[in-house]
């Protein structure tokens, strides 16, 4: 049986071998950074300031704060 990429991804997640968080080779943030970003209170301009502080995109900061990325933290 031939597996497609979606099946392979599901298998990696189920087996716990998918690269997530700091295991990913291109990750710029640590788990401590993500916790800080997630639990910092909302105020005007916070997303832009955090993106500059951690040298990542504004969209990544927004996704982290909405729990769309780094969900395991």
PDB file of N, CA, C, O and CB in Angstrom:
ATOM      1  N   UNK A   1       0.841  -1.184   0.000  1.00  0.00           N
ATOM      2  CA  UNK A   1       0.000   0.000   0.000  1.00  0.00           C
ATOM      3  C   UNK A   1       0.886   1.248   0.000  1.00  0.00           C
ATOM      4  O   UNK A   1       1.860   1.328   0.749  1.00  0.00           O
ATOM      5  CB  UNK A   1      -0.957  -0.002   1.223  1.00  0.00           C
ATOM      6  N   UNK A   2       0.545   2.197  -0.831  1.00  0.00           N
ATOM      7  CA  UNK A   2       1.321   3.425  -0.956  1.00  0.00           C
ATOM      8  C   UNK A   2       0.705   4.493  -0.061  1.00  0.00           C
ATOM      9  O   UNK A   2      -0.504   4.725  -0.094  1.00  0.00           O
ATOM     10  CB  UNK A   2       1.377   3.906  -2.436  1.00  0.00           C
ATOM     11  N   UNK A   3       1.555   5.145   0.745  1.00  0.00           N
ATOM     12  CA  UNK A   3       1.081   6.204   1.638  1.00  0.00           C
ATOM     13  C   UNK A   3       1.261   7.566   0.975  1.00  0.00           C
ATOM     14  O   UNK A   3       2.235   7.795   0.258  1.00  0.00           O
ATOM     15  CB  UNK A   3       1.833   6.158   2.990  1.00  0.00           C
ATOM     16  N   UNK A   4       0.338   8.441   1.216  1.00  0.00           N
ATOM     17  CA  UNK A   4       0.499   9.804   0.731  1.00  0.00           C
ATOM     18  C   UNK A   4       1.050  10.672   1.871  1.00  0.00           C
ATOM     19  O   UNK A   4       1.092  10.217   3.014  1.00  0.00           O
ATOM     20  CB  UNK A   4      -0.858  10.372   0.194  1.00  0.00           C
ATOM     21  N   UNK A   5       1.471  11.903   1.585  1.00  0.00           N
ATOM     22  CA  UNK A   5       2.064  12.764   2.617  1.00  0.00           C
ATOM     23  C   UNK A   5       1.167  13.009   3.821  1.00  0.00           C
ATOM     24  O   UNK A   5       1.661  13.142   4.941  1.00  0.00           O
ATOM     25  CB  UNK A   5       2.429  14.077   2.018  1.00  0.00           C
ATOM     26  N   UNK A   6      -0.128  13.069   3.611  1.00  0.00           N
ATOM     27  CA  UNK A   6      -1.060  13.293   4.719  1.00  0.00           C
ATOM     28  C   UNK A   6      -1.041  12.097   5.671  1.00  0.00           C
ATOM     29  O   UNK A   6      -1.008  12.265   6.890  1.00  0.00           O
ATOM     30  CB  UNK A   6      -2.496  13.538   4.186  1.00  0.00           C
ATOM     31  N   UNK A   7      -1.062  10.900   5.109  1.00  0.00           N
ATOM     32  CA  UNK A   7      -0.994   9.687   5.945  1.00  0.00           C
ATOM     33  C   UNK A   7       0.324   9.640   6.714  1.00  0.00           C
ATOM     34  O   UNK A   7       0.351   9.288   7.893  1.00  0.00           O
ATOM     35  CB  UNK A   7      -1.146   8.412   5.074  1.00  0.00           C
ATOM     36  N   UNK A   8       1.409   9.997   6.040  1.00  0.00           N
ATOM     37  CA  UNK A   8       2.714   9.990   6.705  1.00  0.00           C
ATOM     38  C   UNK A   8       2.748  10.980   7.864  1.00  0.00           C
ATOM     39  O   UNK A   8       3.289  10.674   8.927  1.00  0.00           O
ATOM     40  CB  UNK A   8       3.826  10.319   5.702  1.00  0.00           C
ATOM     41  N   UNK A   9       2.179  12.154   7.668  1.00  0.00           N
ATOM     42  CA  UNK A   9       2.150  13.165   8.728  1.00  0.00           C
ATOM     43  C   UNK A   9       1.330  12.673   9.917  1.00  0.00           C
ATOM     44  O   UNK A   9       1.738  12.842  11.067  1.00  0.00           O
ATOM     45  CB  UNK A   9       1.573  14.493   8.196  1.00  0.00           C
ATOM     46  N   UNK A  10       0.184  12.068   9.646  1.00  0.00           N
ATOM     47  CA  UNK A  10      -0.651  11.526  10.722  1.00  0.00           C
ATOM     48  C   UNK A  10       0.090  10.442  11.493  1.00  0.00           C
ATOM     49  O   UNK A  10       0.014  10.379  12.721  1.00  0.00           O
ATOM     50  CB  UNK A  10      -1.962  10.964  10.154  1.00  0.00           C
ATOM     51  N   UNK A  11       0.804   9.591  10.768  1.00  0.00           N
ATOM     52  CA  UNK A  11       1.575   8.527  11.419  1.00  0.00           C
ATOM     53  C   UNK A  11       2.659   9.107  12.325  1.00  0.00           C
ATOM     54  O   UNK A  11       2.881   8.601  13.425  1.00  0.00           O
ATOM     55  CB  UNK A  11       2.209   7.605  10.367  1.00  0.00           C
ATOM     56  N   UNK A  12       3.340  10.171  11.871  1.00  0.00           N
ATOM     57  CA  UNK A  12       4.380  10.799  12.690  1.00  0.00           C
ATOM     58  C   UNK A  12       3.802  11.383  13.965  1.00  0.00           C
ATOM     59  O   UNK A  12       4.397  11.260  15.036  1.00  0.00           O
ATOM     60  CB  UNK A  12       5.095  11.889  11.899  1.00  0.00           C
ATOM     61  N   UNK A  13       2.648  12.016  13.852  1.00  0.00           N
ATOM     62  CA  UNK A  13       2.011  12.614  15.028  1.00  0.00           C
ATOM     63  C   UNK A  13       1.603  11.521  16.007  1.00  0.00           C
ATOM     64  O   UNK A  13       1.859  11.637  17.205  1.00  0.00           O
ATOM     65  CB  UNK A  13       0.778  13.461  14.618  1.00  0.00           C
ATOM     66  N   UNK A  14       0.977  10.469  15.514  1.00  0.00           N
ATOM     67  CA  UNK A  14       0.544   9.373  16.378  1.00  0.00           C
ATOM     68  C   UNK A  14       1.725   8.680  17.061  1.00  0.00           C
ATOM     69  O   UNK A  14       1.620   8.261  18.214  1.00  0.00           O
ATOM     70  CB  UNK A  14      -0.253   8.358  15.570  1.00  0.00           C
ATOM     71  N   UNK A  15       2.834   8.563  16.359  1.00  0.00           N
ATOM     72  CA  UNK A  15       4.008   7.893  16.914  1.00  0.00           C
ATOM     73  C   UNK A  15       4.837   8.824  17.799  1.00  0.00           C
ATOM     74  O   UNK A  15       5.731   8.379  18.519  1.00  0.00           O
ATOM     75  CB  UNK A  15       4.874   7.347  15.790  1.00  0.00           C
ATOM     76  N   UNK A  16       4.528  10.115  17.736  1.00  0.00           N
ATOM     77  CA  UNK A  16       5.268  11.082  18.545  1.00  0.00           C
ATOM     78  C   UNK A  16       6.637  11.405  17.992  1.00  0.00           C
ATOM     79  O   UNK A  16       7.521  11.832  18.735  1.00  0.00           O
ATOM     80  CB  UNK A  16       5.412  10.572  19.936  1.00  0.00           C
ATOM     81  N   UNK A  17       6.827  11.210  16.699  1.00  0.00           N
ATOM     82  CA  UNK A  17       8.130  11.471  16.099  1.00  0.00           C
ATOM     83  C   UNK A  17       8.152  12.711  15.222  1.00  0.00           C
ATOM     84  O   UNK A  17       9.159  12.976  14.565  1.00  0.00           O
ATOM     85  CB  UNK A  17       8.557  10.290  15.295  1.00  0.00           C
ATOM     86  N   UNK A  18       7.075  13.473  15.194  1.00  0.00           N
ATOM     87  CA  UNK A  18       7.071  14.691  14.380  1.00  0.00           C
ATOM     88  C   UNK A  18       7.886  15.769  15.080  1.00  0.00           C
ATOM     89  O   UNK A  18       7.912  15.854  16.308  1.00  0.00           O
ATOM     90  CB  UNK A  18       5.621  15.185  14.120  1.00  0.00           C
ATOM     91  N   UNK A  19       8.543  16.582  14.282  1.00  0.00           N
ATOM     92  CA  UNK A  19       9.361  17.669  14.828  1.00  0.00           C
ATOM     93  C   UNK A  19       8.449  18.843  15.164  1.00  0.00           C
ATOM     94  O   UNK A  19       7.790  19.409  14.292  1.00  0.00           O
ATOM     95  CB  UNK A  19      10.478  18.103  13.819  1.00  0.00           C
ATOM     96  N   UNK A  20       8.426  19.193  16.440  1.00  0.00           N
ATOM     97  CA  UNK A  20       7.640  20.346  16.844  1.00  0.00           C
ATOM     98  C   UNK A  20       8.429  21.107  17.887  1.00  0.00           C
ATOM     99  O   UNK A  20       9.265  20.544  18.593  1.00  0.00           O
ATOM    100  CB  UNK A  20       6.246  19.927  17.389  1.00  0.00           C
ATOM    101  N   UNK A  21       8.155  22.373  17.968  1.00  0.00           N
ATOM    102  CA  UNK A  21       8.841  23.192  18.948  1.00  0.00           C
ATOM    103  C   UNK A  21      10.322  23.286  18.681  1.00  0.00           C
ATOM    104  O   UNK A  21      10.738  23.467  17.537  1.00  0.00           O
ATOM    105  CB  UNK A  21       8.610  22.654  20.319  1.00  0.00           C
ATOM    106  N   UNK A  22      11.118  23.167  19.715  1.00  0.00           N
ATOM    107  CA  UNK A  22      12.553  23.336  19.568  1.00  0.00           C
ATOM    108  C   UNK A  22      13.209  22.155  18.864  1.00  0.00           C
ATOM    109  O   UNK A  22      14.379  22.240  18.491  1.00  0.00           O
ATOM    110  CB  UNK A  22      13.185  23.538  20.918  1.00  0.00           C
ATOM    111  N   UNK A  23      12.486  21.059  18.673  1.00  0.00           N
ATOM    112  CA  UNK A  23      13.026  19.919  17.926  1.00  0.00           C
ATOM    113  C   UNK A  23      13.157  20.250  16.444  1.00  0.00           C
ATOM    114  O   UNK A  23      13.965  19.652  15.733  1.00  0.00           O
ATOM    115  CB  UNK A  23      12.134  18.684  18.112  1.00  0.00           C
ATOM    116  N   UNK A  24      12.358  21.206  15.988  1.00  0.00           N
ATOM    117  CA  UNK A  24      12.397  21.589  14.582  1.00  0.00           C
ATOM    118  C   UNK A  24      13.696  22.347  14.324  1.00  0.00           C
ATOM    119  O   UNK A  24      14.051  23.250  15.082  1.00  0.00           O
ATOM    120  CB  UNK A  24      11.153  22.455  14.196  1.00  0.00           C
ATOM    121  N   UNK A  25      14.387  21.992  13.282  1.00  0.00           N
ATOM    122  CA  UNK A  25      15.696  22.554  13.001  1.00  0.00           C
ATOM    123  C   UNK A  25      15.729  24.047  12.734  1.00  0.00           C
ATOM    124  O   UNK A  25      16.774  24.678  12.896  1.00  0.00           O
ATOM    125  CB  UNK A  25      16.265  21.868  11.858  1.00  0.00           C
ATOM    126  N   UNK A  26      14.608  24.623  12.328  1.00  0.00           N
ATOM    127  CA  UNK A  26      14.585  26.047  12.001  1.00  0.00           C
ATOM    128  C   UNK A  26      13.898  26.897  13.065  1.00  0.00           C
ATOM    129  O   UNK A  26      13.642  28.080  12.839  1.00  0.00           O
ATOM    130  CB  UNK A  26      13.899  26.250  10.680  1.00  0.00           C
ATOM    131  N   UNK A  27      13.606  26.324  14.195  1.00  0.00           N
ATOM    132  CA  UNK A  27      12.919  27.064  15.263  1.00  0.00           C
ATOM    133  C   UNK A  27      13.809  28.182  15.789  1.00  0.00           C
ATOM    134  O   UNK A  27      14.991  27.967  16.058  1.00  0.00           O
ATOM    135  CB  UNK A  27      12.516  26.116  16.416  1.00  0.00           C
ATOM    136  N   UNK A  28      13.241  29.372  15.933  1.00  0.00           N
ATOM    137  CA  UNK A  28      13.967  30.514  16.474  1.00  0.00           C
ATOM    138  C   UNK A  28      13.629  30.769  17.936  1.00  0.00           C
ATOM    139  O   UNK A  28      14.357  31.471  18.638  1.00  0.00           O
ATOM    140  CB  UNK A  28      13.670  31.751  15.657  1.00  0.00           C
ATOM    141  N   UNK A  29      12.532  30.202  18.383  1.00  0.00           N
ATOM    142  CA  UNK A  29      12.055  30.454  19.739  1.00  0.00           C
ATOM    143  C   UNK A  29      12.277  29.243  20.632  1.00  0.00           C
ATOM    144  O   UNK A  29      12.303  28.105  20.164  1.00  0.00           O
ATOM    145  CB  UNK A  29      10.576  30.829  19.723  1.00  0.00           C
ATOM    146  N   UNK A  30      12.434  29.502  21.903  1.00  0.00           N
ATOM    147  CA  UNK A  30      12.502  28.426  22.883  1.00  0.00           C
ATOM    148  C   UNK A  30      11.121  28.266  23.513  1.00  0.00           C
ATOM    149  O   UNK A  30      10.236  29.095  23.300  1.00  0.00           O
ATOM    150  CB  UNK A  30      13.592  28.715  23.972  1.00  0.00           C
ATOM    151  N   UNK A  31      10.942  27.218  24.273  1.00  0.00           N
ATOM    152  CA  UNK A  31       9.660  27.012  24.951  1.00  0.00           C
ATOM    153  C   UNK A  31       9.403  28.135  25.956  1.00  0.00           C
ATOM    154  O   UNK A  31       8.257  28.545  26.142  1.00  0.00           O
ATOM    155  CB  UNK A  31       9.636  25.639  25.661  1.00  0.00           C
ATOM    156  N   UNK A  32      10.445  28.629  26.599  1.00  0.00           N
ATOM    157  CA  UNK A  32      10.293  29.738  27.552  1.00  0.00           C
ATOM    158  C   UNK A  32       9.832  31.000  26.834  1.00  0.00           C
ATOM    159  O   UNK A  32       8.995  31.742  27.348  1.00  0.00           O
ATOM    160  CB  UNK A  32      11.620  30.005  28.296  1.00  0.00           C
ATOM    161  N   UNK A  33      10.386  31.247  25.628  1.00  0.00           N
ATOM    162  CA  UNK A  33       9.960  32.402  24.829  1.00  0.00           C
ATOM    163  C   UNK A  33       8.478  32.305  24.505  1.00  0.00           C
ATOM    164  O   UNK A  33       7.742  33.284  24.630  1.00  0.00           O
ATOM    165  CB  UNK A  33      10.783  32.501  23.530  1.00  0.00           C
ATOM    166  N   UNK A  34       8.043  31.119  24.088  1.00  0.00           N
ATOM    167  CA  UNK A  34       6.647  30.923  23.694  1.00  0.00           C
ATOM    168  C   UNK A  34       5.713  31.108  24.888  1.00  0.00           C
ATOM    169  O   UNK A  34       4.652  31.719  24.760  1.00  0.00           O
ATOM    170  CB  UNK A  34       6.452  29.526  23.080  1.00  0.00           C
ATOM    171  N   UNK A  35       6.104  30.587  26.039  1.00  0.00           N
ATOM    172  CA  UNK A  35       5.281  30.780  27.242  1.00  0.00           C
ATOM    173  C   UNK A  35       5.146  32.262  27.552  1.00  0.00           C
ATOM    174  O   UNK A  35       4.059  32.728  27.891  1.00  0.00           O
ATOM    175  CB  UNK A  35       5.891  30.035  28.452  1.00  0.00           C
ATOM    176  N   UNK A  36       6.230  32.998  27.440  1.00  0.00           N
ATOM    177  CA  UNK A  36       6.210  34.441  27.678  1.00  0.00           C
ATOM    178  C   UNK A  36       5.262  35.127  26.697  1.00  0.00           C
ATOM    179  O   UNK A  36       4.448  35.963  27.091  1.00  0.00           O
ATOM    180  CB  UNK A  36       7.631  35.032  27.553  1.00  0.00           C
ATOM    181  N   UNK A  37       5.372  34.767  25.418  1.00  0.00           N
ATOM    182  CA  UNK A  37       4.537  35.369  24.372  1.00  0.00           C
ATOM    183  C   UNK A  37       3.066  35.046  24.601  1.00  0.00           C
ATOM    184  O   UNK A  37       2.213  35.927  24.495  1.00  0.00           O
ATOM    185  CB  UNK A  37       4.975  34.878  22.982  1.00  0.00           C
ATOM    186  N   UNK A  38       2.762  33.786  24.915  1.00  0.00           N
ATOM    187  CA  UNK A  38       1.364  33.362  25.077  1.00  0.00           C
ATOM    188  C   UNK A  38       0.670  34.017  26.257  1.00  0.00           C
ATOM    189  O   UNK A  38      -0.501  34.384  26.167  1.00  0.00           O
ATOM    190  CB  UNK A  38       1.298  31.872  25.236  1.00  0.00           C
ATOM    191  N   UNK A  39       1.382  34.164  27.355  1.00  0.00           N
ATOM    192  CA  UNK A  39       0.710  34.568  28.580  1.00  0.00           C
ATOM    193  C   UNK A  39       0.915  36.032  28.944  1.00  0.00           C
ATOM    194  O   UNK A  39       0.490  36.467  30.015  1.00  0.00           O
ATOM    195  CB  UNK A  39       1.177  33.717  29.701  1.00  0.00           C
ATOM    196  N   UNK A  40       1.560  36.797  28.069  1.00  0.00           N
ATOM    197  CA  UNK A  40       1.691  38.227  28.276  1.00  0.00           C
ATOM    198  C   UNK A  40       0.336  38.879  27.998  1.00  0.00           C
ATOM    199  O   UNK A  40      -0.289  38.571  26.983  1.00  0.00           O
ATOM    200  CB  UNK A  40       2.808  38.829  27.366  1.00  0.00           C
ATOM    201  N   UNK A  41      -0.131  39.769  28.870  1.00  0.00           N
ATOM    202  CA  UNK A  41      -1.433  40.404  28.641  1.00  0.00           C
ATOM    203  C   UNK A  41      -1.470  41.182  27.323  1.00  0.00           C
ATOM    204  O   UNK A  41      -0.451  41.700  26.865  1.00  0.00           O
ATOM    205  CB  UNK A  41      -1.769  41.339  29.801  1.00  0.00           C
ATOM    206  N   UNK A  42      -2.646  41.254  26.729  1.00  0.00           N
ATOM    207  CA  UNK A  42      -2.827  42.006  25.491  1.00  0.00           C
ATOM    208  C   UNK A  42      -2.825  43.502  25.753  1.00  0.00           C
ATOM    209  O   UNK A  42      -3.476  43.982  26.681  1.00  0.00           O
ATOM    210  CB  UNK A  42      -4.127  41.597  24.804  1.00  0.00           C
ATOM    211  N   UNK A  43      -2.103  44.219  24.946  1.00  0.00           N
ATOM    212  CA  UNK A  43      -2.203  45.669  24.916  1.00  0.00           C
ATOM    213  C   UNK A  43      -1.776  46.143  23.542  1.00  0.00           C
ATOM    214  O   UNK A  43      -1.132  45.404  22.797  1.00  0.00           O
ATOM    215  CB  UNK A  43      -1.338  46.324  26.030  1.00  0.00           C
ATOM    216  N   UNK A  44      -2.122  47.338  23.215  1.00  0.00           N
ATOM    217  CA  UNK A  44      -1.892  47.866  21.879  1.00  0.00           C
ATOM    218  C   UNK A  44      -0.405  47.814  21.515  1.00  0.00           C
ATOM    219  O   UNK A  44       0.443  48.283  22.274  1.00  0.00           O
ATOM    220  CB  UNK A  44      -2.412  49.302  21.782  1.00  0.00           C
ATOM    221  N   UNK A  45      -0.105  47.253  20.373  1.00  0.00           N
ATOM    222  CA  UNK A  45       1.247  47.201  19.864  1.00  0.00           C
ATOM    223  C   UNK A  45       2.100  46.058  20.370  1.00  0.00           C
ATOM    224  O   UNK A  45       3.277  45.968  20.019  1.00  0.00           O
ATOM    225  CB  UNK A  45       1.909  48.442  20.176  1.00  0.00           C
ATOM    226  N   UNK A  46       1.538  45.183  21.186  1.00  0.00           N
ATOM    227  CA  UNK A  46       2.322  44.103  21.768  1.00  0.00           C
ATOM    228  C   UNK A  46       2.860  43.150  20.706  1.00  0.00           C
ATOM    229  O   UNK A  46       3.996  42.688  20.813  1.00  0.00           O
ATOM    230  CB  UNK A  46       1.484  43.337  22.770  1.00  0.00           C
ATOM    231  N   UNK A  47       2.073  42.854  19.697  1.00  0.00           N
ATOM    232  CA  UNK A  47       2.492  41.900  18.675  1.00  0.00           C
ATOM    233  C   UNK A  47       3.714  42.413  17.920  1.00  0.00           C
ATOM    234  O   UNK A  47       4.668  41.668  17.699  1.00  0.00           O
ATOM    235  CB  UNK A  47       1.344  41.625  17.698  1.00  0.00           C
ATOM    236  N   UNK A  48       3.686  43.664  17.533  1.00  0.00           N
ATOM    237  CA  UNK A  48       4.818  44.249  16.814  1.00  0.00           C
ATOM    238  C   UNK A  48       6.066  44.283  17.697  1.00  0.00           C
ATOM    239  O   UNK A  48       7.163  43.961  17.239  1.00  0.00           O
ATOM    240  CB  UNK A  48       4.470  45.670  16.332  1.00  0.00           C
ATOM    241  N   UNK A  49       5.901  44.666  18.937  1.00  0.00           N
ATOM    242  CA  UNK A  49       7.048  44.725  19.847  1.00  0.00           C
ATOM    243  C   UNK A  49       7.665  43.349  20.076  1.00  0.00           C
ATOM    244  O   UNK A  49       8.887  43.203  20.098  1.00  0.00           O
ATOM    245  CB  UNK A  49       6.629  45.328  21.180  1.00  0.00           C
ATOM    246  N   UNK A  50       6.810  42.343  20.247  1.00  0.00           N
ATOM    247  CA  UNK A  50       7.318  40.988  20.454  1.00  0.00           C
ATOM    248  C   UNK A  50       8.037  40.460  19.215  1.00  0.00           C
ATOM    249  O   UNK A  50       9.062  39.787  19.326  1.00  0.00           O
ATOM    250  CB  UNK A  50       6.177  40.050  20.831  1.00  0.00           C
ATOM    251  N   UNK A  51       7.496  40.765  18.035  1.00  0.00           N
ATOM    252  CA  UNK A  51       8.145  40.299  16.809  1.00  0.00           C
ATOM    253  C   UNK A  51       9.529  40.922  16.656  1.00  0.00           C
ATOM    254  O   UNK A  51      10.461  40.260  16.200  1.00  0.00           O
ATOM    255  CB  UNK A  51       7.279  40.629  15.584  1.00  0.00           C
ATOM    256  N   UNK A  52       9.665  42.169  17.029  1.00  0.00           N
ATOM    257  CA  UNK A  52      10.970  42.823  16.970  1.00  0.00           C
ATOM    258  C   UNK A  52      11.912  42.262  18.032  1.00  0.00           C
ATOM    259  O   UNK A  52      13.094  42.045  17.766  1.00  0.00           O
ATOM    260  CB  UNK A  52      10.817  44.339  17.148  1.00  0.00           C
ATOM    261  N   UNK A  53      11.393  42.029  19.220  1.00  0.00           N
ATOM    262  CA  UNK A  53      12.215  41.526  20.319  1.00  0.00           C
ATOM    263  C   UNK A  53      12.782  40.144  20.000  1.00  0.00           C
ATOM    264  O   UNK A  53      13.955  39.879  20.262  1.00  0.00           O
ATOM    265  CB  UNK A  53      11.398  41.471  21.610  1.00  0.00           C
ATOM    266  N   UNK A  54      11.950  39.262  19.432  1.00  0.00           N
ATOM    267  CA  UNK A  54      12.364  37.889  19.182  1.00  0.00           C
ATOM    268  C   UNK A  54      12.824  37.649  17.743  1.00  0.00           C
ATOM    269  O   UNK A  54      13.193  36.531  17.384  1.00  0.00           O
ATOM    270  CB  UNK A  54      11.234  36.959  19.509  1.00  0.00           C
ATOM    271  N   UNK A  55      12.800  38.699  16.923  1.00  0.00           N
ATOM    272  CA  UNK A  55      13.252  38.621  15.534  1.00  0.00           C
ATOM    273  C   UNK A  55      12.494  37.556  14.733  1.00  0.00           C
ATOM    274  O   UNK A  55      13.089  36.754  14.013  1.00  0.00           O
ATOM    275  CB  UNK A  55      14.744  38.327  15.492  1.00  0.00           C
ATOM    276  N   UNK A  56      11.183  37.572  14.875  1.00  0.00           N
ATOM    277  CA  UNK A  56      10.300  36.692  14.113  1.00  0.00           C
ATOM    278  C   UNK A  56       9.191  37.556  13.513  1.00  0.00           C
ATOM    279  O   UNK A  56       9.090  38.743  13.823  1.00  0.00           O
ATOM    280  CB  UNK A  56       9.706  35.540  15.017  1.00  0.00           C
ATOM    281  N   UNK A  57       8.372  36.967  12.667  1.00  0.00           N
ATOM    282  CA  UNK A  57       7.322  37.733  12.000  1.00  0.00           C
ATOM    283  C   UNK A  57       6.160  38.056  12.943  1.00  0.00           C
ATOM    284  O   UNK A  57       5.922  37.371  13.938  1.00  0.00           O
ATOM    285  CB  UNK A  57       6.807  36.965  10.790  1.00  0.00           C
ATOM    286  N   UNK A  58       5.460  39.115  12.591  1.00  0.00           N
ATOM    287  CA  UNK A  58       4.265  39.511  13.338  1.00  0.00           C
ATOM    288  C   UNK A  58       3.218  38.403  13.248  1.00  0.00           C
ATOM    289  O   UNK A  58       2.512  38.130  14.219  1.00  0.00           O
ATOM    290  CB  UNK A  58       3.692  40.853  12.797  1.00  0.00           C
ATOM    291  N   UNK A  59       3.122  37.771  12.086  1.00  0.00           N
ATOM    292  CA  UNK A  59       2.120  36.714  11.917  1.00  0.00           C
ATOM    293  C   UNK A  59       2.421  35.517  12.815  1.00  0.00           C
ATOM    294  O   UNK A  59       1.493  34.888  13.322  1.00  0.00           O
ATOM    295  CB  UNK A  59       2.058  36.267  10.452  1.00  0.00           C
ATOM    296  N   UNK A  60       3.703  35.186  13.025  1.00  0.00           N
ATOM    297  CA  UNK A  60       4.031  34.086  13.933  1.00  0.00           C
ATOM    298  C   UNK A  60       3.617  34.425  15.358  1.00  0.00           C
ATOM    299  O   UNK A  60       3.045  33.583  16.050  1.00  0.00           O
ATOM    300  CB  UNK A  60       5.534  33.771  13.879  1.00  0.00           C
ATOM    301  N   UNK A  61       3.894  35.628  15.798  1.00  0.00           N
ATOM    302  CA  UNK A  61       3.493  36.053  17.144  1.00  0.00           C
ATOM    303  C   UNK A  61       1.979  35.960  17.279  1.00  0.00           C
ATOM    304  O   UNK A  61       1.475  35.467  18.288  1.00  0.00           O
ATOM    305  CB  UNK A  61       3.978  37.501  17.438  1.00  0.00           C
ATOM    306  N   UNK A  62       1.256  36.429  16.275  1.00  0.00           N
ATOM    307  CA  UNK A  62      -0.212  36.367  16.309  1.00  0.00           C
ATOM    308  C   UNK A  62      -0.706  34.927  16.388  1.00  0.00           C
ATOM    309  O   UNK A  62      -1.621  34.622  17.152  1.00  0.00           O
ATOM    310  CB  UNK A  62      -0.804  37.053  15.071  1.00  0.00           C
ATOM    311  N   UNK A  63      -0.103  34.047  15.603  1.00  0.00           N
ATOM    312  CA  UNK A  63      -0.501  32.635  15.621  1.00  0.00           C
ATOM    313  C   UNK A  63      -0.218  31.988  16.973  1.00  0.00           C
ATOM    314  O   UNK A  63      -1.013  31.184  17.458  1.00  0.00           O
ATOM    315  CB  UNK A  63       0.227  31.867  14.518  1.00  0.00           C
ATOM    316  N   UNK A  64       0.900  32.334  17.573  1.00  0.00           N
ATOM    317  CA  UNK A  64       1.221  31.788  18.898  1.00  0.00           C
ATOM    318  C   UNK A  64       0.202  32.271  19.912  1.00  0.00           C
ATOM    319  O   UNK A  64      -0.276  31.482  20.728  1.00  0.00           O
ATOM    320  CB  UNK A  64       2.650  32.195  19.335  1.00  0.00           C
ATOM    321  N   UNK A  65      -0.137  33.546  19.876  1.00  0.00           N
ATOM    322  CA  UNK A  65      -1.070  34.111  20.853  1.00  0.00           C
ATOM    323  C   UNK A  65      -2.486  33.567  20.666  1.00  0.00           C
ATOM    324  O   UNK A  65      -3.258  33.525  21.623  1.00  0.00           O
ATOM    325  CB  UNK A  65      -1.081  35.633  20.747  1.00  0.00           C
ATOM    326  N   UNK A  66      -2.838  33.150  19.449  1.00  0.00           N
ATOM    327  CA  UNK A  66      -4.150  32.541  19.184  1.00  0.00           C
ATOM    328  C   UNK A  66      -4.118  31.023  19.337  1.00  0.00           C
ATOM    329  O   UNK A  66      -5.116  30.351  19.077  1.00  0.00           O
ATOM    330  CB  UNK A  66      -4.624  32.903  17.778  1.00  0.00           C
ATOM    331  N   UNK A  67      -2.967  30.476  19.761  1.00  0.00           N
ATOM    332  CA  UNK A  67      -2.762  29.050  19.953  1.00  0.00           C
ATOM    333  C   UNK A  67      -2.911  28.255  18.662  1.00  0.00           C
ATOM    334  O   UNK A  67      -3.404  27.127  18.673  1.00  0.00           O
ATOM    335  CB  UNK A  67      -3.728  28.532  20.979  1.00  0.00           C
ATOM    336  N   UNK A  68      -2.484  28.846  17.552  1.00  0.00           N
ATOM    337  CA  UNK A  68      -2.479  28.143  16.265  1.00  0.00           C
ATOM    338  C   UNK A  68      -1.113  27.533  15.982  1.00  0.00           C
ATOM    339  O   UNK A  68      -0.998  26.619  15.166  1.00  0.00           O
ATOM    340  CB  UNK A  68      -2.873  29.098  15.130  1.00  0.00           C
ATOM    341  N   UNK A  69      -0.087  28.029  16.646  1.00  0.00           N
ATOM    342  CA  UNK A  69       1.260  27.484  16.540  1.00  0.00           C
ATOM    343  C   UNK A  69       1.768  27.202  17.945  1.00  0.00           C
ATOM    344  O   UNK A  69       1.310  27.824  18.904  1.00  0.00           O
ATOM    345  CB  UNK A  69       2.215  28.461  15.781  1.00  0.00           C
ATOM    346  N   UNK A  70       2.691  26.291  18.076  1.00  0.00           N
ATOM    347  CA  UNK A  70       3.242  25.893  19.372  1.00  0.00           C
ATOM    348  C   UNK A  70       2.114  25.483  20.321  1.00  0.00           C
ATOM    349  O   UNK A  70       2.117  25.864  21.491  1.00  0.00           O
ATOM    350  CB  UNK A  70       4.075  27.045  19.989  1.00  0.00           C
ATOM    351  N   UNK A  71       1.160  24.715  19.821  1.00  0.00           N
ATOM    352  CA  UNK A  71      -0.004  24.293  20.599  1.00  0.00           C
ATOM    353  C   UNK A  71       0.365  23.417  21.776  1.00  0.00           C
ATOM    354  O   UNK A  71      -0.375  23.361  22.757  1.00  0.00           O
ATOM    355  CB  UNK A  71      -0.975  23.562  19.720  1.00  0.00           C
ATOM    356  N   UNK A  72       1.484  22.735  21.701  1.00  0.00           N
ATOM    357  CA  UNK A  72       1.866  21.804  22.772  1.00  0.00           C
ATOM    358  C   UNK A  72       2.374  22.517  24.002  1.00  0.00           C
ATOM    359  O   UNK A  72       2.625  21.872  25.020  1.00  0.00           O
ATOM    360  CB  UNK A  72       2.921  20.848  22.281  1.00  0.00           C
ATOM    361  N   UNK A  73       2.532  23.817  23.946  1.00  0.00           N
ATOM    362  CA  UNK A  73       2.997  24.601  25.112  1.00  0.00           C
ATOM    363  C   UNK A  73       1.781  25.173  25.808  1.00  0.00           C
ATOM    364  O   UNK A  73       1.915  25.869  26.814  1.00  0.00           O
ATOM    365  CB  UNK A  73       3.990  25.754  24.686  1.00  0.00           C
TER     366      UNK A  73
END
